[in-house]
Amino acid sequence: MVVTRTPLRVSFAGGGTDLSDFYEHGHGTVFSTTIDKYIYVTVKRHGPVFDEQIRLNYSKSEQVNRIDEIENDIARECLRFLEIEPPIYVSTVADLPASTGLGGSSSFAVGLLNALHAFRGERVSAGQLAEEASYIEIDVLRQPIGKQDQYAAAFGGLNSFCFKAGGGVTVEPQRLANGALAGLFGNIMMFWTGHQRDSSSVLAEQKSNTSKKMESLLKMREHACQLQALTCNGRFDVTKFGRILDEGWQLKRQLATTITNNQIDAWYHAAIAAGAEGGKLCGAGGGGFLLFLAKPERREAVRQALNGLTEVSVAYEAHGSYVLLSTV
């Protein structure tokens, strides 16, 4: 049996520039961090007395006899890609719901691939996990997504990712000094909107608009570079960081018609009016988590302004996908 733990992520700036439609014309840059919320994947040889050859447990349960019969796209293609022979049992649980803008699908792909490699007695690098997950989600399943989520889940930590023409990716871990990391996470507030959404439709529209929104995306790429410079100087400035997040959100909300709506806008404006320095909606849009930066003395006012939403505390996670248990 193998159990893996893979973190979810918060993308601060540069989302959309990790799409090939953008980076094939230059390069994309994303500034993001993993957080202490995880997806756990268990893989084990299925017992011979069960009626089915394959059992898959996630938000639903599947019992089938052939890999081709699996409805879960990512699970089916990961098992097929690594040529896993039944009988096999796969189970996954998460700290937060799926489709909430924190890269859960890619974390599942990375975590499952990590578990399956370990199940086969193989140790693989974070880079290999990220590329294999990207291949399955983008090339095999034709999802209209970029590579940032797979790389964040595989590598972990606070990173600046550069996505280059041709598909190459460089990972630059951020080594923050003088309490800058504590300053960043000490000012983060996240609120659950209560709305799960299928990011595919949002991202498909955004992807089709890439050529028309190139100027906005170039500015969003610059925001990622600005945040990297801001956090690396050893003196974290929550006001400047929040201002850049706000500028990025104002650009992002114009990339597709379904990224935001009147309710999301109302929550956002209420938090800003209560003293938040800036924020954004995590992920593709349409629901999920709202992220704000707020100074300690303004945090209670922000909570009161969003008292209909559930606040979820998050902390820094330095590690990517990790094998917690292996009896192979």
N, C-alpha and C positions, 0 to 999 in steps of 0.2 A: 504493500500500500504506500501511496505517496500523497502528501498534503502540501500544497503551496499557498503562500499568502502574497497577494499582489495589490499595491496601493492604487487608490484613485488619485486624480490630479486636479489642480486648479490652474487654468491657463490665464495669465494676467494680460498678455498682449501678444499680438501677431497672429492670432487665429485667422485662418483663411489664407495666409501666405504659405502654409504647408501643403496646399493643394497644388498638384502638378500643373494645372492651368496657369498658376501664378509663377511658381519657381522655375519652370522651364524657360521663362523669359528673363531670368536673372537669378535671384535667390530669395528664399523666405527665411524669416527669423521669428521664433516663438520663445517667449520667456514664461516659464511655468514652474510649478512645484508639485511634488506629491505630498499627500496629507495622510494623517493617521486614521484613514477609513479604508477598508480593504475588501477584496474579494478572495474567498477561500475556495480552492478546488481540491477535491479528493478523487483519486483514481486508484482502483484496485481490480484485481482479477475477480470476475463475477463467479459466484458459487455454482457448481454443476447441477444442483438440485432445483434451481429456478427454471421456470418455464421458458423465459426469454434469454437470448444470448447477450443482449445489451440493455442495460438499465441506465437511464439518464434522469437525474433529479435536479431541477432548478425551480423556477416559479411554477412549473408544472412537472409532471412525471411522464417519461416515455419508456415503454417496454417494447423493444423491437428485436428482430433477429438478424437484420443486416444493416450495415452502416448507411447504405443508400436510403433506408427508411426513416432515418432520424430527421425530425422536423427542424430542430435547432441548427441553423445554418453554420454557425461558427464551430459548434461541437462536431457536426458531421464532417466539415472540411478539414478540421485539425486531425481527426482520427484517420481520415482518408490520406491526408498529406504525409503523415508519419507511418502509414501502413500498419495501423494497430489491428491485430486480429482479435475478434471476440473469442471467448466471453469477456466482457469488460463492464465495469461499473464506474460511472462518473457522477459526482455530486458537486454542486456549488451553492454557497451561501454568501451573502454580502451584508456589509454594515449599513448600506443605504440602498434605496430602490434603484432599479435600472431606469435608463432614459431620463436622467436628471442633470445632464450637462457636465459630468465629472469624469467622462472617459470610461465608463463602466464596460462597454462592449469590448473595447480594446484591452482593458485590464483582464477581462475574462479570457480573451484569445491568448494573451501573453501568459497568463497563469496556467491555462490548460496545456499549452505547448510546453511550458516548463515542467509541468507534472508528467506529461507523456514522455518527454525526453528522459526524465529521471526514472520513469517506469521501465524504460528500455535500457537503463543503466548508463545513460549518457549525461555528461555535464556540458552545458553550452553557455556561450557568452551572452551578455545582455544585448549586444549588437545583433547576434544571430536571432535571438528571440524577437527583437523589434522588427527585423526584416521579414522573418517568417510570418509574423502576425500581420504585417502590412501587406504582404503578398496575398494572404488568404482573404483579408477584408477588402482590399482594393482590386487586386487582379482576378481573383477567383470569384468572389461574391459581388464584384462590381459596385461596391458601396461608394457613394460620392463624397468620400472623406479624404483627409490628409494623413500624414504620418506622425503628427505630434503626439497623439495619445499612446500609440504603441511604444514610442521611444521613452516617453515619460514613465509608463508602467514598467518597462524593462530596466531602466537605469535608476529611477528614483532620485530624490533630492531636488534642489533648486538648480535649474539649468537654463542655459541659452542654447537653443537648437538652431542650426543653420541647415536649410534644405536647399540643395544645389541642383542645377540643371543636370539631368541624367539620373537623378534619384539618390545621389550621395548625401549623407547626413553627417554633420559634425556635432559633437556634444561637448559643450563647455560648462563643466560644473562650476557653480558659484561659491567661492570660499569667502564668506562674509566675516568681517571682523568687528570688534568693539560693540557687540550686542546688536548688530544690525538685523540679524535673523530674528532674535527675540522681539526687536522693535516692530518688524514686519508682522509676525504672527500675533503679537500682542495687540495689534490694532485691527485685525481681521474680524469681521462679523459676517456670518452666513445664515440665510433664512430660506427655508423650504417653502416654495410657492404652493405646493400641493398638487402641481400639475406635471404629470409625466407626458413626454411627447416623443414621437418618432422623428429623430433628427434627419432621416433620409430625405424627406420632402423639403425641409428647410435648406439642407445642404445642396440638394439638387438644384434648387432655384439660385442659391448663392453661387454655385459652380457655373451655372449658365450665364450669370451676370459678371463673371470675373473680368472679362475684357472691357466691359463698360464701367467697372468700378476700380480700375487699376490705380487711379490717383489716390483713392481712399485706402486701398490696400498698401500702397507705398508708405502712406502716413502711418498706418497701423504697424508696419514693419519697423518704422523709425521709433514708434512708441516702445517696442520691445527692446530696442537698443538703448533708449533713454532710461528705461527701468533697470536694465543691467548696470548702466553707469551709475545710476542713483543708489543702488543697493551696495555697490562695491566700494564706495568711498568711505565706508566705516561710520557714517553719520546718517542714519536712516531718517528721512524727512517724510512724515506721513502726509503732509499737505501736498507736497509735490507729487508723491506717488499717487495719491488719490486723484489729483488733477489730471494726470496722464491716463488713469483708468477711465475717468469720465470722458475725456476727449476720445478715447478709443471706443467707448460705448456709443457715443453720439455718431461715430462713423459706422460702427458695426450694425446699428439698428437700421441703416439705410441699404445694407447689402441685399436684403430679401424682405418681402412683404410680411412674412410670418415670423420674423425674429422677435418682434415685440407686439404688444396689444395695449389697449387702454388700461387694463388692470395692472399690468406690469409697469407701465409708465407711471401710474398713480402711486404704486408702492415705491418706485425709485424716487420720484419727486418728494414723497413724504419723508423718506430717509435723508435726502439731501437737505431739506428744509429743517430737519431736526438736528443737523450738525455733522452728518457724514461728509467726509472730504471728497468722496468719489466712489464709484462702484461700477458694476456691470452685471449682466446676466451670464451665468456660466454656461459654456457649451454653445450648441448651435442656435439656441433660442426657442421661444415658444413656451417655456416653462422651466422647471428644474429649480436651481438655487440662485438666489440673488446674493452677490458678494459686495460688501462695503468695507471701506477703511474709515475708522472713526477713532478719535482720540478717547482715552479713558473717561474723561469728564463728559463726553457726549454720548457714550454708549447707552446709558439708560434712556436718554431721550429718544435715541434711534429705536430701541426696543419698544418704547411706548408708541412710537409712530407706526410701528409694524406689529402691533399687538395681536393681530389676527394670524400671524405667521409663526411657525415653529423655528426657533433659533437652534442651530446645530454648531457646537464648538468644534474647532479643528486645530490640530497641531502639526508641526513639521514632521515629515517622514524622510529619513535620509536614504533609505534602501529601496531598491526596486523589487521585482518579483523574486521570491525567496522560498527555498524548499524547507518547510518547517519539520517535515517528518518523511523519512524514507526507510522502508523495511526491505527494499530490493537488495 
